[in-house]
Amino acid sequence: MAWLALALVASPVKNEAQEKPPIQIESIEPNAKLVYDLKTGVATATNGVKIVYGDAMLTARKVTLDQQTGDAIAEGEVYLQRGKEVWGGDRIRYNFTSKEIAADKFKAGMAPFMVEGEGLSADQTKQIFTATNSFVTTDDLADPGYRVRARSIRVVPGRYIEARDATLYLGEVPVFYYPYYRRNLGRHPNNWVLTPGYRSRYGPYLLGTYNWYFSDYFAAAFHVDYRERRGVGFGPDFVYDAGKLGKGDFRSYYTHDNDPSAGGQTNVTTRSDRYRINFSHEVNLRTNLTAKVVVREQSDAYVIRDF
């Protein structure tokens, strides 16, 4: 009987939507039960079920699915993966046709962010996700080291995330309040990144990197660093994607080290002209067969450790 029900649910409806791919339902537990109503087209699965349609996969302890509308109500250990997005909660309503999502409490992963909160609603047509009493973080841990908690959060995947009445927490300590917070999720334009600091082996330092994004197939970064105790260092990095010819990267760095024995380690070098070069390229020759070439050169055994 279970196999008959599976065949009925998986078969496409013979109407104007016949060209659409079927919704696939399968049990994930030995004692799972599946009941299909021939009149209403509603399937109810319990004790562990998986539903797959297009790029979406949903698993839960119990799911009620209306095959005509694509509307599903999932309860108990709900896990929904759709492309690069991952959603989880105790009860989620999802429409496999319109791709609309609604949940009371949820967790979601939309790289590089993790979002958790209440009152989730999603407009898949406009690609906008809204949640209330939520927090967002890039620290993918059960207890994140930092997070932004807000009254409302709106996410447009690949474009931006914005929060209102937001507070930045370090651990459980609130440290800063934002009436309005917005972060771009897309690729940033060409930019400088400056990192000041102090270390005993460097003294005061300032590390500078200019990031240059030429296209989706080529990007570069040029490093110019100053360390009060060690001197100036610099070098370019390149990342490329040549399509069927493969992809790879080239990274290099050079410095005239004013104090190569700095830091007090027993394993040191007395060489002042120090450098490192790394080139790698890989190409997929066929399924399950990848060729990779790696070329490395360095002035001494400790240059990577020091720089």
N, C-alpha and C positions, 0 to 999 in steps of 0.2 A: 504493500500500500504506500509505503514511504517513497519507493521509486516511481510509482505512478504519479504521486503528487509532485515530485520533483520535475517530471517530464511535463506536466501540465503547466507549472509555473514558468518553466524555462522556455516554453513555446511562445513565439510572438503572437500578438493579437492580430487577427486578419481584418484590418481596416486600413485607413489612410496612414497609420503609423507602422505598417508592416515592414518597412525598410529599416526600422530601428533595430539595433542588436538586442537579443533577449537578455532579460535579467536572470542571472544565475544564482540559485540558492543551493547550499549544501550544508549538511550537518558537520559539526566539529567535535561532537561528543557521541559515544556509542549509544546512549539512551535518549538522543534528541528525538523530538516529535515534530511532525509537520502536517498541518491540516490545511486543505485548499477548498474554498467554497466556489463551486462551479458557477453559481448564479451571480455572485458579487465580484468574483475575481480577487478576493482577499485571501492571502495566505498568512497563517499564524505559525511561527516556529518557536519552540521552547527548548530549554536545556542545551543551548549552545548552537549558534548558526552563523554562517558567513554568506554575505550577499555581494556579488560582484556585478558591476555595470559600467562599461567604459573604463575610465581611469579611477573609478571610486570602488573602494572595498570597505564593507562594514561588517563588524563582528559584534555580537552581543549575546547575553543569556536568553533574551526573548525579543522577537521582532514581529510586528504586524505590518504587512506590506500590501498595499493596494496596487495591483499590477496595472490597472487601467490608468491611474494618475501618477504612479511612481512614488507615492507618498509612503514613508516608512516611519514607524515609531519604534525605537530601539530602547531597551531597558536592561540595566545590569551589566557592568563592566563593558561599556560601549567604547568601541575603537573605530574611528572612521579615518581612512586615509584617502586623500584625493589629490593626485599629483604629488607636489612637494609639501602639501599641507597635511597635518596630523591633528585630529581632534579626539578628545576623550571626555567621558562623563558618565553619570549614572543613568541619565535619560536624555536622549537626543532625538529630535524630529528632523528627518532629512528627506528631501524629495529628489529621487534619482533623475527625474526629467528636468526640472527647473533648477536643481542643485541648490535649493534654499535650505538653510540650516537654522534651527532654533533649539535652545537649551536653557535650562534653569541654572545649572552649574556646569562648568566645563574647564578643560585645559586644552590648549592648542599650541602646536609648534609650526611657525612660519619663519624659516631661517632668514636672518639670524636671531629672531625673537621668539620668546616663549610668553604666551598670554594665558592668564587664568582669571576667572571671574564668574559673574552671574548675568542673567538676562541677555543671553546671546541672541542676536538676529543677524541674518546675512542676506544681502541682495546680490545673487550671483551675476545677474545681468549687468549691474554697475560695478561688480567686484568690490563691494564695500561690506565690511564686517563691523558690527557695533556691539559693545558690551558695557554693562554698568557694574559699579563696585568691583573693579578689576585691577590687576597689576600686570606690568610688562617688564621683562628682563632679558638680557642675553646670557645670563648665568644659568645654564641648563642643569640645575641641581634641585634636589627636594627642598633644601633650604638655601635659596640663592643668597650670595653675599651682598648683592644690591638689587634694588628693583624700584620701579616707579609705580606707585599706587594712585589710582584716579577714580573720580566719580563716574566718568565715562571715557571709553577708549574707542577710537575708530581706526580700522586698519584697511588699507587698500594694498593688497599684496603686490610687491615689486615696485610700489610707488612711494607710499608714505605711511606713517603711523602718527596719530595725534591723540592727545589726552587733555582733559579739562579738569580743573581742580586737582592737580597732580602734586604728589609729595614724593621726593626722593628719599629712600630708606637705605641705610647701610646696616645690614643685618635687620634688627628690629628697631633701630634708632632713626627717627626722622631728622633729616639734616637740611633739606631745602624744599621750598614750596614753589610750584609753578602754576599760575592761573591758567596758562595754556602752554602745552609742550608739543612740539612737532619734530619728527625725525624722518629724513629722506631715506627710503629703502633702496633707491636706485643707485646706479654707479655714479660716484661723485666725479665732477669735472677735474681737469688737471689741477693739482694743488701741492702746496708745501706742508710738510709735517715737521714741527720742531719739538724736540724732547730734551729739556734741560735736566740736570741731576748731579749727583755726587757719589763717587765710589772711591774707596781707599786706593785701589790700584790705578784709577784714572785721575783722581782729584776732581774738581768741578769740570763738567762736560756739557756740550751741546751737540746733539745728534740731529742732523737735518736730512730730509728725504724729499725729493721732488717726484711726485707720481704723475706719469703721463699715460693717458689712455688714448691710443690712436684709433682702435676699433675693437670689436669683439674678438679679433684674431691676433692682435698685437698690443702689448702694453709694456711699459718700461718704468724703471725707477732709478734715480741717480742719487747716491748718498754722498754727503759732504759732512764730515764730523770733526769736531775739535775736542780734544781731551787735554786739559792743562798739563798733566804729567807726561802724556805720551805723544802729543802732537796732533797733526792733521791726518785724517784718513779719508779716502774717497773710492768710489767705484760704481759702475753701472750694473743693473740687472735687466734682463729681457725675458718676457714670456710670450710664446707664440703658438698658434694653432694653424697648421697647414692642411687641415682637412684630411683627405685620404692619405696624404704623405706623412701624417703624424703630427705630434706636438712635442714641445720641449721648452727648455729654459736655459739661460746662460747667466751666471752670477759671478761677480769678481769684486775684489777689494784690495787696496794697497795703502800702506802707511809706512812712513819713515819713523820708526818707533824710537822716541827719545830715551825710553827707560824700559827695555825689554825684560828686565828682571824684576819689574814692579810686582807687588802683591805678596812677596815672601814665600812663594811656593818653592819646593825643592826641585821640581822639574821645570827648568826655565831655559831660555835661549839667549845668546848674546848677540844674535843677528838683529841689525837695525832695519834693513830693508825687508819688510814682511808683506806677504801677499797670499791670496788664495783665489783659485779659479775653479769653477764647476760648470760643466756642460752636460746636459742629459737630453736624450731624444727617444721617443718611443712611437711605434707604429703597429697597428693591428693588421697582421698579415691575413688572418682569417679567423673564424670563430674559435675561441679558446686558444689562440696562438698570437702572442705579442712579442715583438722584438724590441729590445731596449739597449741603447748605447750610453755609457757614462764615462766621461773623461774628467779627471781631477788632477790638479797640481797645486801644491802649497809649499811655501818657503821653509816651513819647519813644522814640527809635530804639534805645536801649541798655538798656532795662529788662529785656528778656529775657536779654541777655548777663549783666547784673549779678545778676539774681534769677531 
